[in-house]
Amino acid sequence: MKQIGFIGLGTMGAPMASNLLRGGFQVTVYNRTASKCEPLEQEGAQTASTPRAAAEGKDVIITMISNDDSIREVFYGQDGILDALKPGTVVIDSSTISTGLVHEIAAAVAERGGQFLDAPVTGSKPAAVEGTLVFMVGGSADVIEANRDIFDTLGKKLLHMGDNGSGAVAKLAHNAMVGIHNVALAEGFAIAVKSGVPADKFLELVMNGSAGSKQAELKGRKIIENDFSNQFSLALMLKDLKLASSLSDSTGVPSPMLGLAKSMFQAGYTQGYGDEDLSAVVKCYEEWIGQKMGDQSAGK
């Protein structure tokens, strides 16, 4: 059985590591906040004190880190992953980071005789817990197939997007749409609810009409019930939209809808909703219309 070093035990990383343990893999975990390792220790994981210690001697290293600065530290910092790589080690990065950094790390891993896959995911916390993530992967098809057992343990689908960097590009384009769809859902709710249409009836229409979306399915009830418990934070969505905007700028692709969505999530972040679920962007609209989406008594 493969020995895996897993680095980054946040909202997504912790349940992913747990699923690997349940799948019978030998897993060593590292997290900057060491207390997050304790539940996984109880499930049978070994704990490392540094990224390097988590990576030493492992067949596969998986990273799930929140942003470019943090992942640079994990790879290049003192006691970083690159210091521990042995020839043949496979590094799977499931973070959402800039495409430039993906290419940089892929080259650094290759220089040390390792193999790199950029493998970001979609599905948020529930899918991470249930092992039903969707992976979009850039890198060698042979390396992907050699590690199919890991991907099958963590997710329900793997899409090979192309060479290194293509997984990261696909994720940023995808999350641009997620952000746009969330703002569209919030705006639709605001128009309907302010005019007296019950939010639950409007959501039923959306789910059965041509405006339906995965975001309506996942976030519609949360909005109505004023439940913004974090599945994927507003702050992380804003980070992803900024990365997507930089990518569109670098490629010369006009992206006016992305720009508007980014501005809305920036407004939500400025209002203090960054640690809440990304669907909390609807709170901006609630302030504008003067009522909660699920409050059917308001405005009557």
DAHU-V543077 format. One record per run of one state. SS is the DSSP state (H for helix, E for strand, C for the rest). FROM is the first residue (numbers start at 1). LEN is the number of residues. If there is no record, write none. Layout:
SS:FROM:LEN
SS:FROM:LEN
This chain:
C:1:2
E:3:5
C:8:5
H:13:10
C:23:3
E:26:5
C:31:3
H:34:9
C:43:3
E:46:2
C:48:3
H:51:5
C:56:4
E:60:4
C:64:4
H:68:9
C:77:4
H:81:4
C:85:5
E:90:4
C:94:5
H:99:13
C:112:3
E:115:8
C:123:1
H:124:7
C:131:2
E:133:6
C:139:2
H:141:6
C:147:1
H:148:7
E:155:8
C:163:3
H:166:29
C:195:4
H:199:10
C:209:5
H:214:11
C:225:8
E:233:1
H:234:18
C:252:4
H:256:15
C:271:6
E:277:1
H:278:12
C:290:11
